[in-house]
Amino acid sequence: MHIHPEFHRFLQRQDKEKLLGQRGIVVWLYGLSGSGKSTIANAAERVLHQQGRFTTILDGDNLRTGLNSNLGFTDEDRMENIRRIAETAKVFVSQGIITFVSAITPRGELRDLARGLLGDDLFEVYIKASYEACEKRDVKGLYAKAARGEIQHFTGKDGSFEIPQDSDLVLDTENSTIADAAFELLEAIRDRIAPANGS
């Protein structure tokens, strides 16, 4: 197979960012199922949309019904799941798009994989909530299924979740509202998404 990637003839990232009036970033929200990742991403995206920013959300659950529908939850499949999400995010951010990723990403090696692919474009956000708090919320009914033994490798129960030591931002959804968490997130990335010329 002879692959010859062509990038030099394409419009450059700065051309896209100038058109959009923003800089691209990948905001990767991770934490237990039910911690509030997708809800916070949604709330933040709506505010940015109202401000005229161009955004997208790569939601782990949604991607598992399409792009990643052939993957399970073994260690190898989780690694491939994150690799595909990160590569997709890389395409979006290279077009100047503010890209939210909502994916459990339970282990440090998975986060390292994402950072290795995305580099300085990655902004890691740990959505902090205990297993017990998420179990009480159980918005998708997954915790009840896990308690009945109907889900194997369920993160936090029989699948481990490694608490990060070096995330760019921690949002504790047990002690703050979704609105407050989204506001804190937007404040944290405000300078990162502002146009390079400040306009």
C-alpha positions in Angstrom: 0.0 0.0 0.0 1.3 3.4 -1.0 0.0 6.2 1.1 1.0 9.8 0.3 -0.6 12.2 2.8 -1.1 15.6 1.3 -1.3 18.6 3.6 0.9 21.2 2.0 -1.7 22.2 -0.6 -4.6 22.4 1.8 -5.8 25.6 3.5 -3.9 26.0 6.8 -5.4 25.9 10.3 -4.8 29.6 10.8 -6.9 30.3 7.7 -9.8 28.4 9.2 -9.4 30.0 12.6 -9.3 33.5 11.0 -12.5 32.7 9.2 -14.2 31.4 12.4 -12.8 34.1 14.6 -11.6 31.6 17.2 -8.9 29.2 18.0 -9.5 25.4 18.1 -9.2 23.4 21.2 -10.1 19.9 22.4 -11.9 20.0 25.8 -11.8 16.4 27.0 -14.2 15.7 29.8 -13.8 12.4 31.6 -15.2 10.8 34.7 -17.6 8.0 35.8 -20.8 7.3 34.0 -23.4 9.8 35.2 -20.8 12.3 36.6 -22.1 15.0 34.3 -19.7 15.0 31.4 -22.2 15.2 28.5 -24.5 17.6 30.4 -21.6 20.1 31.1 -20.4 19.8 27.5 -23.9 20.5 26.3 -24.3 23.5 28.6 -21.0 25.0 27.7 -21.6 24.4 24.0 -24.9 26.3 24.1 -23.3 29.3 25.6 -20.5 29.3 23.0 -23.0 28.9 20.3 -24.9 32.0 21.5 -21.5 33.8 21.4 -21.1 32.9 17.7 -18.5 30.2 18.3 -18.3 27.1 16.1 -18.3 23.9 18.3 -18.9 20.2 18.2 -19.4 17.4 20.8 -17.9 14.0 20.4 -19.9 11.9 22.9 -18.6 8.5 23.8 -22.0 6.9 24.0 -23.0 8.3 20.6 -19.8 7.3 18.9 -20.3 3.7 20.2 -23.4 3.5 18.1 -21.6 4.4 15.0 -17.9 4.9 14.5 -17.0 2.6 17.4 -20.0 0.2 17.2 -17.7 -2.7 16.7 -15.8 -2.2 20.0 -16.5 -3.7 23.3 -15.0 -2.9 26.8 -11.9 -5.0 26.9 -8.7 -3.1 27.6 -7.7 -3.3 23.9 -11.1 -2.1 22.8 -11.1 0.8 25.2 -7.7 1.8 23.9 -8.9 1.7 20.3 -12.1 3.6 21.3 -10.0 6.4 22.7 -7.6 6.4 19.8 -10.4 6.8 17.3 -12.1 9.6 19.3 -8.7 11.4 19.7 -8.0 11.1 15.9 -11.5 12.4 15.1 -11.0 15.3 17.5 -7.6 16.0 15.9 -9.3 16.5 12.5 -11.9 18.9 14.0 -9.4 21.0 16.0 -7.2 21.3 12.9 -10.1 23.1 11.3 -10.3 25.6 14.2 -13.3 24.0 15.8 -13.9 24.1 19.6 -14.3 20.3 20.2 -15.8 18.8 23.3 -15.1 15.2 24.0 -17.3 13.4 26.6 -15.8 9.9 27.3 -15.2 8.0 30.6 -11.5 7.5 29.8 -10.9 5.6 33.0 -7.2 5.0 33.0 -4.1 7.2 32.9 -2.7 5.3 29.8 -5.8 6.2 27.9 -5.5 9.9 28.8 -1.8 9.6 27.8 -2.8 8.2 24.5 -5.1 11.1 23.9 -2.5 13.7 24.9 0.1 12.0 22.7 -2.2 12.5 19.7 -3.5 15.9 20.5 -0.6 17.6 22.3 -1.1 21.2 23.3 -4.6 21.3 21.7 -5.8 19.0 24.6 -7.5 20.6 27.7 -8.2 17.8 30.2 -11.2 18.2 32.5 -11.9 15.7 35.3 -15.6 15.6 36.2 -15.4 14.5 39.8 -18.2 12.5 41.4 -18.1 9.5 43.6 -19.4 6.1 42.5 -22.1 6.4 45.2 -23.3 9.8 43.9 -23.4 8.5 40.3 -25.2 5.4 41.4 -27.9 7.5 43.1 -28.3 9.6 39.9 -28.2 6.5 37.6 -29.7 8.5 34.7 -29.2 5.6 32.2 -30.0 2.7 34.6 -26.5 1.3 34.2 -25.7 1.2 37.9 -28.7 -0.9 38.6 -27.7 -3.3 35.8 -24.2 -3.4 37.2 -25.5 -4.2 40.7 -27.5 -7.1 39.2 -24.3 -8.3 37.4 -25.7 -7.6 34.0 -22.8 -5.4 32.9 -19.2 -6.7 32.9 -16.2 -4.5 33.3 -18.4 -1.6 34.6 -16.2 1.3 35.4 -15.9 2.0 39.1 -17.3 -1.4 40.1 -15.3 -4.2 38.5 -13.5 -2.0 36.1 -11.1 0.5 37.7 -11.2 4.3 37.4 -7.8 5.9 38.0 -8.2 9.3 39.7 -6.0 11.8 37.7 -3.2 13.7 39.3 -2.6 16.2 36.6 -5.8 17.3 34.8 -6.0 20.9 33.6 -9.3 21.4 35.5 -11.4 19.5 38.1 -15.1 20.1 38.2 -16.8 18.6 41.3 -20.4 17.9 40.4 -21.3 16.7 43.8 -20.7 20.2 45.2 -21.6 22.5 42.3 -24.5 22.9 39.8 -24.2 22.1 36.2 -24.5 25.8 35.4 -21.7 26.7 37.7 -19.5 23.9 36.4 -20.1 25.0 32.8 -19.3 28.6 33.7 -16.1 27.5 35.4 -15.1 25.5 32.3 -15.8 28.4 30.0 -13.8 30.8 32.1 -10.9 28.3 32.1 -10.8 28.1 28.3 -11.7 31.6 27.4 -8.2 32.8 26.6 -7.4 29.6 24.8 -10.2 30.0 22.2 -9.9 33.8 21.7 -8.6 34.7 18.2 -4.8 35.0 18.0 -5.1 38.7 17.1 -7.5 39.3 20.0 -10.3 40.5 17.8 
